[in-house]
Amino acid sequence: MALVEEGQISPIAEQVAERAQVGLRSVFRHFNDMESLFAEMAVRLTRHYQGALVPFASGDWKGQLFEAMDRRIDIYEKLLPYKRAADAHRHSSPALQANHSETSRLLRARLRNMLPPALDDDAVAIETLDFLLSFDSWQRLRVEQNLSPEVARAVIEGQVKAFVAA
């Protein structure tokens, strides 16, 4: 996990063994293959999302939306190196595919549950908010657009405020 956090998107077993100060065979005694190592990493990282699931302090949907935004951004920033690594391997990893699908489903359901009934049939509104609050949006702002966390947060917050005002 430290290798990925340091920017190694595709660490190989030899690097894992060296970092853990064990032999290569020891790595594969704990993990059958790199897929099982990725699966274990995904399980450990999923725990970070649990903070996003605690009840909201706000009683109205707009307040909850901004709380959700803040929670997600904080989590996304912590998990950004892992997301980049997972994206690089997800196409060939059933464990990462399943983890990604389940996390996306959970975050989307949480978003839909906080929105008022008036938005239930507004697909554009729901898809806009899901996009704005997605890890992919955060990653694009931070990596592709090379924005600081503060500026990236301001971009998302500004768009969510504009959506709520509309």
C-alpha positions in Angstrom: 0.0 0.0 0.0 2.9 2.3 0.7 4.3 1.8 -2.8 1.0 2.8 -4.3 0.7 5.8 -2.0 4.1 6.9 -3.2 3.0 6.8 -6.8 3.9 3.3 -7.9 0.7 2.6 -10.0 1.8 -1.0 -10.8 4.1 -2.3 -8.1 5.5 -5.8 -8.9 5.8 -8.6 -6.4 9.6 -8.0 -6.2 9.0 -4.5 -5.0 6.4 -5.6 -2.5 8.9 -8.2 -1.1 11.7 -5.6 -0.9 9.5 -3.1 0.9 8.2 -5.7 3.3 11.7 -6.9 3.8 10.8 -10.5 3.0 11.6 -12.9 0.3 9.5 -13.1 -2.8 8.2 -16.5 -1.8 6.9 -15.0 1.5 4.8 -12.6 -0.5 3.2 -15.5 -2.4 2.6 -17.4 0.8 0.3 -14.6 2.0 -1.2 -13.9 -1.4 -1.8 -16.5 -4.2 -1.1 -13.9 -6.9 -1.2 -10.2 -7.5 -5.0 -10.3 -7.9 -5.4 -11.5 -4.3 -3.1 -8.7 -3.2 -5.2 -6.2 -5.1 -8.3 -7.7 -3.5 -6.9 -7.3 0.0 -5.9 -3.7 -0.8 -9.5 -3.0 -2.0 -11.0 -4.4 1.2 -8.7 -2.2 3.4 -9.4 0.9 1.4 -13.1 0.4 1.4 -13.1 1.1 5.1 -12.3 4.7 4.2 -15.7 5.1 2.6 -17.5 4.1 5.8 -17.0 7.6 7.1 -19.2 8.8 4.3 -22.1 6.6 5.5 -22.5 8.0 9.0 -25.7 10.0 9.5 -25.7 13.6 8.4 -25.9 16.4 10.9 -28.2 18.4 8.7 -31.9 17.7 8.5 -32.5 19.1 5.0 -31.4 17.7 1.7 -29.3 20.7 0.7 -27.3 20.6 3.9 -26.9 16.9 3.5 -25.7 17.3 0.0 -22.9 19.7 1.1 -22.0 17.4 3.9 -21.8 14.5 1.4 -19.7 16.6 -0.9 -17.2 17.5 1.9 -17.0 13.9 3.1 -16.4 12.6 -0.4 -13.7 15.1 -1.3 -11.8 14.3 1.9 -12.0 10.6 1.1 -11.1 11.1 -2.5 -8.0 13.1 -1.7 -6.8 10.5 0.7 -7.4 7.7 -1.8 -6.3 9.4 -5.0 -3.1 7.3 -5.5 -5.0 4.1 -4.9 -7.7 5.1 -7.3 -5.1 5.7 -10.0 -3.6 2.3 -9.4 -6.9 0.6 -9.3 -8.0 2.2 -12.6 -4.8 0.8 -14.2 -5.6 -2.7 -13.1 -9.4 -2.8 -13.0 -9.8 -4.1 -16.6 -8.0 -7.3 -15.6 -9.0 -7.7 -11.9 -12.4 -9.1 -11.0 -11.8 -8.0 -7.4 -11.2 -4.4 -8.4 -14.1 -4.5 -10.8 -16.5 -5.7 -8.1 -15.2 -3.3 -5.5 -15.5 -0.4 -8.0 -19.1 -1.3 -8.9 -20.2 -1.8 -5.3 -18.6 1.5 -4.2 -20.2 3.4 -7.1 -23.6 1.7 -6.4 -23.4 2.5 -2.7 -22.4 6.2 -3.2 -25.1 6.6 -5.9 -27.8 5.1 -3.7 -26.7 7.3 -0.8 -27.0 10.4 -3.0 -30.4 9.4 -4.4 -31.8 8.8 -0.8 -30.9 12.3 0.3 -32.5 14.1 -2.6 -36.1 15.3 -2.3 -38.9 13.3 -4.0 -39.3 16.2 -6.5 -36.0 15.1 -8.1 -36.9 11.4 -8.4 -37.9 11.8 -12.0 -35.3 14.3 -13.0 -32.6 12.1 -14.5 -30.5 15.1 -15.6 -30.4 16.5 -12.1 -29.5 13.1 -10.6 -26.8 12.4 -13.2 -25.3 15.9 -12.8 -25.0 15.5 -9.1 -23.6 12.0 -9.4 -21.0 13.2 -11.8 -20.1 16.3 -9.8 -19.6 14.2 -6.6 -17.8 11.3 -8.3 -14.3 10.2 -7.7 -13.7 10.6 -11.5 -14.5 14.3 -11.3 -12.1 14.8 -8.4 -9.4 12.8 -10.2 -9.8 14.8 -13.3 -9.5 18.1 -11.5 -6.5 17.0 -9.4 -4.6 14.9 -12.0 -5.5 15.9 -15.5 -6.1 19.6 -14.7 -3.4 19.6 -12.1 -5.4 21.7 -9.6 -4.6 22.0 -6.0 -7.0 20.3 -3.5 -8.3 23.8 -2.5 -9.0 24.9 -6.1 -10.5 21.5 -7.1 -12.8 21.7 -4.0 -13.8 25.2 -4.9 -14.7 24.1 -8.5 -16.9 21.3 -7.2 -18.5 23.4 -4.4 -19.2 26.2 -6.9 -21.0 23.8 -9.2 -23.0 22.1 -6.4 -24.0 25.6 -5.2 -25.1 26.6 -8.7 -27.1 23.4 -9.0 -28.8 23.9 -5.6 -29.6 27.6 -6.5 -31.2 26.5 -9.8 
